[in-house]
Amino acid sequence: MNNSILEIKLRAAINEIVDAAKHPLYKEVIEIWLSDYKEVSKEMLAEARGQVTTEKIHGRTMCEFERVYMHLDMLMDYYRLETLCETAMQEYDSILLANSKAHDNFRLQQWVGKYEKLGIEELLEPPIESENVNNVRTIYDVPYLVTGIEFKKSMEFYHVFTHLFFEEKILPDRLAEFRKI
């Protein structure tokens, strides 16, 4: 690919995030970068004309930008879920507090049912390794840190939901249906 204006924009975007990644990447930094380069991403997709961006067809810079943009966008999805997970965990804690002798199975079933989509479709894998550590990820072969505390409620939700749904089999019909997929 020649040095088109789009390629220059893509290279600048990659360089900017690689420089930023030399320090812990906080939510705000990622949000700003995604916002700043949203139009460039749309421009790139328009140039690709719906084709899969492969290096042979579209060039290395376009493929690298697409990987970085998608990676950070997926990471932002986890940040967006944090508030919902916090609400879910407050509800879960209130269920446990309401009946401290034993779990209120009916209320737990309702809770799992209410948050099933979140637990099965959106947070089937934990966002990070552990909420107690800084997690190292890479962008364009440059390691960067994601602080675990930023995903504390997502991690708590993941562990509780996974335990109730898969181990306690609190909704056996839904679990059987999930396993068929």
Secondary structure, 3 states (H helix, E strand, C coil): CCCCHHHHHHHHHHHHHHHHCCCCCCHHHHHHHHHHCHHHHHHHHHHHCCCCCCHHHHCHHHHHHHHHHHHHHHHHHHHHHHHHHHHHHHHHHHHHHHCCCCCCHHHHHHHHHHCHHHHHHHCCCCCCCCCCCEEEEEECCEEEEEEHHHHHHHHHHHHHHHHHHHHCCCCHHHHHHHHHC
